[in-house]
Amino acid sequence: MTSLPTDLPAASSPASLVQTPRTRTVRMGDRGSHDVSLIHAIIDEAPICHVGFVDDAVKGRDAPSPMVIPTIPWRVGDELMIHGASSSRMLRRLQEGGEACITLSLIDGWVLARSAFHHSVNYRSVMLFGRPRLVSEETEKRAALDALMEKIEPGRSAKVRAPNAQELKATAVLAFPIAEASAKRRSGPPGDDPEDMDHPVWAGVVPLRLAAGEPEQDPAQIAG
């Protein structure tokens, strides 16, 4: 197994990212954050991200078309990684210099208020902007894919068959700098108006968690 650190030494990264016009929290600014450790933690936990980009080569269209595609994100140091088939339309467009807006969301609970207006959701999210670099050097590429295995299940990269040369060629890995990004989150109980506090309905938070179920073994696997 080839390994890359998922965390760099504290001295190599700022504690907070520089705010830009695109990462400034416009509404409910107290929920926004540019704290690097929070942004990293959300990326590390999120099982899926959505990559938004503009495709200017959609058949049957004269104008560029916005696209949003879900994929698995993972982090190596100060970079967010995604991967896919080398022939992927999204990955090709991004390699050509296209810019992406990547969003990640974790839902922690439904917030049930006394009024319909104040119902909400407790969440943690990240929005990241940037252009990626292609991870082409073989040792770094293998280490990045090992890191993906480790996100799915710690220790798995040492157990599975590593990609062969053909599989490695067929897979593209893109690395986005975690530089222009921000986090936003909500936690806690509902924020009802004072005049609604005595309204006779249950109020509070219904926690929501993504949890692994009982593993279902491949029926084709040899017993034992």
PyMOL commands that set and color helices and strands:
alter all, ss='L'
color gray80, all
select helices_A, chain A and resi 10-12+29-31+36-45+89-95+116-118+138-152+156-158+165-170+194-196
alter helices_A, ss='H'
color red, helices_A
select strands_A, chain A and resi 32-33+49-55+65-71+74-76+79-85+100-112+120-130+133-134+171-177+180-186+204-207
alter strands_A, ss='S'
color yellow, strands_A
deselect
rebuild
show_as cartoon
